[in-house]
Amino acid sequence: MAILLAVCKSERKENPKYPVEHAYIDPHGGVRGDSHYGTSTRQLSLLRQEDVQEVASRSGFQFPYGSLAENLRIEGIPENALSPGKRLRIGSKVLLEVTEKGKRPGEPHSYDYHGWCLLPEVGYFLRVLSGGEIAPGDEVRVLK
């Protein structure tokens, strides 16, 4: 079973995201109150905890939730389980669809944490199909 470790947001794009106790995921724009709210098919960004841990062992330091500009940090989803078109259910109400893995070649990414930037390579972008409240500890299921 996969689990939501953190949901993160920031009010301004130039500020790092920070974890929140809960958030409303809105089908019209993503995380309410986040600086990327309403961003077309990239309403949410997701990192797998397994990818973050791998980089943490190489770098020698930990990456706090949100420090890599992710909205969602999830543990327990196998790497090959996510691809564009796959759907995720978080809790009982929120339904998301993967729209992209990483960023397009040559596309800038302006935020890093101590020189490390994961979203362009191993991050996922999602759009909201069905909204609702989510919180760390919620179960995450990959749907067929």
Secondary structure, 3 states (H helix, E strand, C coil): CEEEEEEEECCCCCCCCEEECCEEEECCCEECCCCCCCCCCCCEEEEEHHHHHHHHHHHCCCCCCCCCCCCEEEECCCHHHCCCCCEEEECCCEEEEEEEECCCCCCCCCCCECCECCHHHHCEEEEEEECEEECCCCEEEEEC
